Amino acid sequence: MIRKFVSAVVLLVALVGSSAYASPDALDCSPGNNPDATKCGPDSDSQVQFTPAPVATAGSVDKLLLSAAHPKVVFQINQAADATTVLRFVTNYLIAEPAAEVVVVGYAGGVDFLLKGAKDPEGKPYGDRLQALAGQGVSFRACGNTLKSRKLTGDAVVPQATVVPGAVNEIIRLQTREGYAYFRH
């Protein structure tokens, strides 16, 4: 179904691409410079250029299909109290989108659940949930700046998590360079 939709979009783009659209640059409509005054409006001193519209390529269609079938989402946790809720959101999201790529980034109080021996408010260790989510392909990232400010090293973090230099930079990098959607609770 997605392939049919994208095929229809590509066809539409190709049809638009084969026609032309106006762009204010080339046909000089100023008095005395226009050999065909019928292409310019009366009293027009604007310039109009007709340029073919861009056409989608097979590679761009494949990329669109892949992103539609394989969503990428980064979840942010910056408060310890939000960890249980956000992990539940991630679990539920993966039920609806099992092919999704998910990254959970913790910083400030949000790294607490990524520390070895961390427990939720009910006293249950986070380790089992993290292991289960990691088994579904979820990546966890802990903020190196937060750890440094607490005088902790990467050894304090659970094995399922990777320490990144800065969480904010990581979230922005995932959004701008890797096409991740952003979720903040």
C-alpha positions in Angstrom: 0.0 0.0 0.0 2.8 2.4 0.8 4.6 1.5 -2.4 1.4 2.3 -4.4 1.1 5.7 -2.6 4.7 6.6 -3.3 4.3 5.4 -6.9 1.4 7.8 -7.2 3.4 10.6 -5.7 6.3 9.9 -8.0 3.9 10.0 -11.0 2.5 13.3 -9.9 6.0 14.7 -9.4 7.0 13.5 -12.9 4.0 15.1 -14.4 4.6 18.4 -12.7 8.3 18.0 -13.6 7.4 17.7 -17.3 5.5 20.9 -17.2 6.9 24.2 -16.1 6.6 26.6 -13.3 7.3 30.3 -13.1 10.3 31.7 -11.4 11.2 35.4 -11.3 14.4 35.6 -13.2 14.8 35.3 -17.0 12.1 36.6 -19.3 12.6 40.3 -19.3 9.2 41.9 -19.3 10.4 45.5 -19.0 9.3 47.9 -21.7 11.3 47.6 -24.9 13.0 44.3 -23.9 10.2 41.7 -24.5 10.0 40.3 -28.0 6.7 38.6 -27.1 4.6 40.9 -25.0 1.8 38.3 -24.7 3.9 36.5 -22.1 3.9 39.4 -19.8 1.0 41.1 -18.2 0.0 44.6 -19.1 2.2 47.2 -17.5 4.4 44.5 -16.2 8.0 45.2 -15.4 8.6 41.9 -13.8 10.8 39.1 -15.1 9.6 35.5 -15.5 11.6 32.4 -16.2 10.1 29.0 -16.9 12.1 26.2 -15.4 11.3 22.5 -15.2 10.3 21.2 -11.8 12.6 18.8 -10.1 11.8 15.1 -10.6 12.1 12.4 -8.0 14.7 9.7 -8.6 14.4 6.0 -7.9 16.9 6.5 -5.0 14.8 9.2 -3.4 11.7 7.1 -3.7 13.5 4.1 -2.1 14.7 6.4 0.7 11.1 7.6 1.2 9.7 4.1 1.3 12.4 3.0 3.7 11.7 5.9 6.1 8.0 5.2 6.0 8.4 1.5 6.7 11.3 2.0 9.1 10.7 5.0 11.4 13.4 6.4 13.6 12.7 8.1 16.9 14.8 9.5 19.7 13.2 9.6 23.2 14.6 12.1 25.7 14.7 11.6 29.5 16.1 14.5 31.6 14.3 13.8 34.9 14.7 10.6 36.9 10.9 10.5 37.6 10.2 10.3 33.9 12.2 7.1 33.2 9.5 4.6 34.0 6.9 6.4 31.9 9.2 7.0 28.9 10.3 3.3 29.0 6.7 2.3 28.9 6.1 4.7 26.0 9.0 3.1 24.1 7.7 -0.4 24.8 4.2 0.6 23.6 5.7 2.4 20.5 7.6 -0.8 19.5 4.4 -2.8 19.8 2.8 -0.5 17.1 6.1 0.0 15.1 8.2 -3.1 15.6 10.6 -2.1 12.8 11.4 1.2 14.3 14.9 2.3 15.2 14.7 3.8 18.7 17.3 5.7 20.7 16.7 6.7 24.4 19.0 9.6 25.5 19.4 10.4 29.2 20.9 13.5 30.7 20.7 15.4 33.9 18.5 13.4 36.3 17.6 11.3 33.2 20.8 9.3 33.4 19.9 7.8 36.8 18.1 4.9 35.3 21.2 4.1 33.2 23.4 3.7 36.2 24.4 0.3 37.4 22.1 -0.9 40.2 19.4 1.8 39.5 15.9 0.9 40.6 12.5 2.4 39.7 10.2 4.0 42.3 8.8 0.5 43.1 12.2 -0.8 43.9 12.5 -2.9 40.7 15.8 -2.8 38.9 15.8 -1.1 35.6 18.3 -3.6 34.2 15.7 -6.2 33.2 13.7 -3.6 31.2 16.8 -2.2 29.6 17.9 -5.6 28.6 14.5 -6.5 27.1 14.4 -3.2 25.1 18.0 -3.6 24.0 17.0 -7.0 22.7 14.4 -5.3 20.5 17.1 -3.0 19.1 16.7 0.0 21.4 19.9 2.0 21.9 20.5 3.8 25.1 22.8 6.9 25.3 24.1 8.5 28.6 25.3 12.1 28.7 29.0 12.3 29.3 28.7 15.9 30.5 26.3 14.8 33.2 28.5 11.9 34.3 31.5 14.2 34.4 29.6 16.8 36.5 28.8 14.0 39.0 32.4 12.8 38.9 31.4 9.4 37.4 33.0 7.5 34.5 31.5 5.3 31.9 32.1 2.3 34.3 29.1 3.6 36.3 26.7 3.0 33.3 24.9 -0.2 32.5 26.3 -2.3 29.6 23.3 -1.6 27.4 24.1 2.1 27.3 26.7 4.1 25.4 28.2 7.2 26.8 28.1 10.2 24.4 30.0 13.4 24.9 26.8 15.5 25.3 23.2 14.5 25.2 21.9 17.7 23.7 24.4 17.4 20.8 23.5 13.7 20.4 19.7 14.5 20.1 20.4 17.3 17.6 22.7 15.0 15.6 20.2 12.2 15.5 17.5 14.7 14.3 19.5 16.7 11.8 21.9 14.1 10.4 20.1 10.8 10.8 16.5 11.8 10.3 15.2 10.8 13.8 11.9 12.2 15.0 12.1 13.7 18.5 9.9 12.7 21.5 10.1 14.6 24.8 7.7 13.7 27.7 
